[in-house]
Amino acid sequence: MKKIAIIMGSDSDWPVVKGAHTYLTDMNIPHVVRVISAHRTPETAAEFAKTARENGFAAIIAAAGKAAHLAGALAANTTLPVIGIPVKSTALDGMDALLATVQMPSGIPVATVAIDGAKNAAILAAQILSVTDEEIANKLNQARADMKDAASKKDQEYQKEYTFTGEEN
């Protein structure tokens, strides 16, 4: 089975990134977690991306805050799908990271999830794998069915608890 790379620009991103790790672990999808900086270790970032396909990866999740060049730096060096997680920082509440991640030049795309959206990044990576892996596709379908059931249950609870017809006096 192909694996997913989860790369964070700094270990301070771990509180966000661990959501992706947890989801992929729960789905039994092989993955690695690395700390590689686009600015402090640019050669390592480039080499990782250039060799990712031959090393068995199907997609790369890249999380970074502030200038958030990591996803773009990785995408510039691979044709594998790169999914960017903009990480919220204190300065601009993650808008700087969001814009740096999503505003890629034509020809070097980065799929971008919400600020601190690690779980969605992992789901997107799983969806990429599901194109050729029926077991993962079935798990994703079950997860959707479970979400639907949970939402319906909450709806029923709220209808029962908070519906007011004006006749309850």
Protein Blocks (a to p, Z undefined) as FASTA:
>chain_A
ZZdddddfbfklmmmmmmmmmmmmmnopacddddddfklmmmlmmmmmmmmmmnopabdc
dddehjlmmmmmmmmmccbdcdddddddfklnommmmmmmmmccehiacddddehilmlm
mmmmmmmmmmmmmklmmmmmmmmmmmmmmmmmmmmmmmmmmgcehlaZZ
